Each structure stands twice: as structure tokens, then as C-alpha cells.
Amino acid sequence: MRTGDTVVLRLSTLEKLEGVHGDIEVPVSAIRSVTVLDDVIHAVHGVKMPGSRLPGVFAMGTFLSREGHTFAMVHHQNKRGLKFALKGASYDALIVGVDDPEQVAASLGLQCE
């Protein structure tokens, strides 16, 4: 969801518990790129800290890898998703599983690479 110059990732109560995090807000100016992922669950790498993960099934929370800090919210039913590369935000990337990533990016007013 986009509110003015901010993209907001609204999490359900269960997602907040699974990801050990509240809603995420990112200024549009911090988004360097948006990439469509056709295999979103395998795009989440690194050590979970904190959050919940069952490899190949779901990944929710903060992950630390060589690429930096990533926040992921990926459920098994979402085969596709979006990766937001960030600069100057709390995370280096956001990875979110969604059914129609192109439509979600367009609804946020963002162009995919």
C-alpha cells in the first residue's frame, strides 16, 4: 500500500507474530529498484534473526546475508513476489510474496526491472 511518499507493508496479527515485527514503512525515495521474482521463496537467503522459516515453504522476518539485512514476508501459497532494493532505510531489501507482482508494483506507482 502506498500512502503519499511512503510504501507501507501492512502485516496481519499472525504475520507480526511470525515475523517478530510490526508494519514496515519505507520512503519511496529509499527504493532503488523493484524486481519481479518468479520463485520468491528461494530468493530469501541468510540467517534468520528474528523470524520464522521453513526452507522452501515460508520465510517471515529479518534475514542477514552478505547482501545485508532483508525483511521477508513469503508464504508457501505465493510462488511469485517482489524484491525492493533499498538505500538509506532500516533494511537493504524487502522481499514480499504476492500473486500478481506486476499489478502490485503498478498500484504502488513503481516500475519493475
C-alpha positions in Angstrom: 0.0 0.0 0.0 1.2 3.5 -0.8 0.5 6.5 1.4 1.9 9.7 -0.1 5.6 9.3 -0.4 5.7 6.1 1.7 5.2 2.4 0.8 3.6 0.5 3.7 3.8 -3.2 4.2 0.8 -4.0 6.4 1.1 -7.2 8.3 -1.7 -9.2 9.8 -1.5 -10.1 13.5 -0.3 -13.6 12.7 2.4 -12.2 10.3 3.6 -9.8 13.0 4.0 -12.8 15.4 5.7 -15.0 12.7 8.0 -12.2 11.5 8.6 -10.7 15.0 8.0 -7.3 13.5 5.3 -4.7 13.0 4.2 -3.0 9.8 7.1 -1.7 7.7 7.2 1.8 6.2 9.7 2.8 3.5 10.0 6.2 1.9 9.6 5.9 -1.9 12.9 7.8 -2.2 14.7 4.9 -0.5 13.6 2.4 -3.2 16.5 1.8 -5.6 14.8 -0.8 -7.7 11.9 -3.3 -7.8 12.3 -6.7 -9.3 9.7 -9.4 -10.1 10.7 -12.8 -8.6 9.2 -15.9 -10.2 10.4 -18.1 -7.4 10.1 -15.9 -4.4 10.7 -18.5 -1.7 14.1 -19.3 -3.0 15.1 -15.6 -3.2 15.3 -15.4 0.6 18.8 -16.1 1.8 20.8 -15.7 5.0 20.5 -16.3 8.7 17.1 -15.7 10.3 17.2 -13.1 13.0 14.5 -13.0 14.3 11.5 -14.5 12.5 10.2 -17.8 11.3 11.4 -20.0 8.4 10.8 -23.5 6.9 13.1 -23.7 3.9 11.1 -23.9 0.7 7.8 -23.3 2.5 7.8 -19.9 4.2 10.1 -17.1 5.3 9.0 -14.3 7.6 11.1 -11.9 9.4 14.6 -10.5 9.2 17.4 -12.3 7.4 21.1 -11.4 7.5 23.3 -12.3 4.5 26.3 -11.0 2.5 23.8 -8.8 0.7 22.8 -7.1 4.0 19.6 -7.1 6.1 16.5 -8.3 4.3 12.9 -8.4 5.6 10.9 -11.1 4.0 7.2 -12.0 4.1 6.7 -15.0 1.9 4.0 -17.7 2.4 4.0 -21.1 0.6 1.0 -20.2 -1.5 2.8 -17.3 -3.2 5.1 -18.6 -5.9 5.9 -15.1 -7.2 6.8 -11.9 -5.5 8.7 -8.6 -5.4 12.1 -7.6 -4.2 12.6 -4.0 -3.3 16.3 -3.0 -3.2 16.6 -0.2 -0.6 19.1 2.5 0.2 19.1 4.6 3.4 16.4 2.5 5.0 16.3 0.1 8.0 16.7 -2.8 5.6 18.7 -3.3 2.4 15.9 -5.2 0.8 12.3 -6.2 1.2 11.0 -9.5 -0.3 7.3 -10.0 -0.4 5.3 -12.8 -1.9 2.3 -11.7 -3.9 0.0 -13.3 -6.6 0.4 -10.6 -9.2 3.7 -8.7 -8.6 3.4 -6.6 -11.8 0.0 -5.3 -10.7 1.2 -4.7 -7.1 4.2 -2.7 -8.4 1.9 -0.7 -10.7 -0.6 0.1 -7.9 2.3 1.5 -5.9 3.4 3.6 -8.9 6.7 1.8 -9.2 8.4 0.4 -12.3 9.8 -3.2 -12.3 13.2 -4.0 -13.7 
